[in-house]
Amino acid sequence: MPAASEELKRALDEALATPIEGRRAAVAAVATRFPRSVDPWAALVDLARDETEAYAYARVGYHRGLDSLRAAGWRGNGYVRWRHPTNRGFLRALDQLRLRAG
């Protein structure tokens, strides 16, 4: 997957450093600003208020990841490896979707 922009990385890092009371809202603002990026959606899973919300965030993150992978030339076969840091948001969202769907 393509690397996230420095602007997105900085915004997400700042949002995740926000005190817990406002962290979900801060990360949601990053997702609103960068809706095609998987990383804020994957981060929101851990900040969700309930299982339904967590599932929804994971599902959006999964689909944003598929969109990015396909745009980068992936055609639905072959490995998406954890060792590549740019794949980790997608893989986290996919794993959380698996867990929440269960």
C-alpha positions in Angstrom: 0.0 0.0 0.0 1.2 3.5 -0.6 2.6 5.3 2.4 0.5 7.9 4.3 1.3 11.5 3.8 3.4 13.3 6.4 0.4 15.5 7.0 -1.9 12.6 7.8 0.8 10.9 10.0 1.2 14.1 12.0 -2.5 14.7 12.4 -3.1 11.1 13.5 -0.2 11.2 16.0 -1.5 14.4 17.5 -5.1 13.0 17.7 -3.9 9.9 19.4 -1.9 12.0 21.9 -5.1 13.9 22.9 -6.3 13.2 26.4 -8.6 10.1 26.5 -11.8 12.2 27.0 -11.4 13.8 23.6 -9.3 11.2 21.7 -12.2 9.6 19.8 -13.4 12.9 18.6 -9.9 14.0 17.6 -9.3 10.8 15.6 -12.7 11.0 14.0 -11.8 14.5 12.8 -8.7 13.0 11.2 -10.9 10.3 9.5 -13.2 13.1 8.3 -10.2 15.0 6.9 -8.6 12.0 5.3 -11.6 9.6 4.6 -9.7 7.4 2.2 -6.9 6.6 4.6 -7.3 3.3 6.5 -5.2 4.3 9.5 -7.7 6.7 11.3 -10.5 4.1 10.8 -8.3 1.4 12.2 -7.5 3.6 15.2 -11.1 4.4 15.8 -11.9 0.7 16.4 -10.1 0.8 19.7 -11.9 4.0 20.7 -15.4 2.9 19.8 -18.2 3.3 22.4 -19.7 -0.2 21.7 -19.3 -3.3 19.5 -21.5 -2.0 16.7 -19.5 1.2 16.4 -16.3 -0.8 16.5 -17.5 -3.1 13.7 -18.5 -0.2 11.6 -15.1 1.5 11.9 -13.4 -1.8 11.1 -15.5 -2.3 8.1 -14.8 1.2 6.7 -11.1 0.7 7.4 -11.2 -2.7 5.6 -12.8 -1.2 2.5 -10.6 1.8 2.5 -7.6 -0.6 2.6 -9.0 -2.7 -0.3 -9.4 0.5 -2.3 -5.8 1.5 -1.7 -4.5 -2.0 -2.4 -6.3 -2.1 -5.7 -5.2 1.3 -6.7 -1.6 0.1 -6.0 -2.1 -2.8 -8.4 -3.1 -5.6 -6.1 -5.7 -7.8 -7.8 -7.1 -9.8 -4.9 -4.5 -12.5 -4.7 -1.1 -12.7 -3.1 0.0 -11.7 0.4 -0.5 -8.4 2.1 2.4 -8.7 4.6 2.6 -7.2 8.1 6.3 -6.6 7.7 5.5 -3.7 5.4 4.4 -0.9 7.8 2.1 0.7 5.2 -0.1 -2.5 5.3 -0.6 -2.6 9.0 -3.7 -0.3 9.2 -5.5 -2.5 6.7 -4.4 -5.7 8.5 -5.5 -4.3 11.9 -8.9 -3.3 10.4 -9.3 -6.7 8.8 -8.4 -8.6 12.0 -10.8 -6.4 14.0 -13.6 -7.0 11.4 -13.0 -10.7 11.8 -13.2 -10.4 15.6 -16.3 -8.2 15.7 -18.1 -10.2 13.1 -17.7 -13.3 15.3 
